[in-house]
Amino acid sequence: MISYNKIIVYIIILNILGYLIMYIDKRRAKKQQWRISEQTIFLITFLGGGIGTTLGMYTFRHKTKKIKFIIGLPLITIIEIVVIIYINVI
């Protein structure tokens, strides 16, 4: 059985990673370098890094003009939180 401590560490690492990829992608966009794919950003969000990617999006003002990011990242995060709460209540 997976312990809650391991799950918490996993979530923390993914959110730090999500925050960092938004920073790195923004920096690369400014320098017109190779970019991190949108699929990768959504994958990190879907795997549990939604708070980090959303926070990074607004901190670095990156992807804030794209509707799929403005709605998608927070929506995925909210759905995951609701599912986690629902699973723990049952």
C-alpha positions, 0 to 999 in steps of 0.5 A, a space after each residue: 500500500 502506498 503511504 500518504 507521505 509518499 503521495 504528498 512527496 509525489 504531489 510536491 515534486 510534480 508541482 515544483 516541476 510544473 512551476 519550473 517548466 512554466 518558467 523554463 518555457 517562458 524563458 525559452 520563448 523570450 529567447 526564441 529557443 526550442 520550447 516545452 510542448 503544450 502536451 507536456 505542460 498538460 501532462 504534468 498538470 494531469 499527473 498532479 502538478 496543476 497547482 504548480 503549472 497554474 501558479 507558474 502560468 500567472 507568476 510568469 505571465 506565460 500562456 495567459 492569452 490561450 483559453 485552453 490554458 486559462 480554463 484547462 489548467 485550473 479545471 484539471 486541478 479542481 477536478 483532481 482535488 474533487 476526486 481526491 476528496 470524494 475518494 477519501 470520503 467514501 
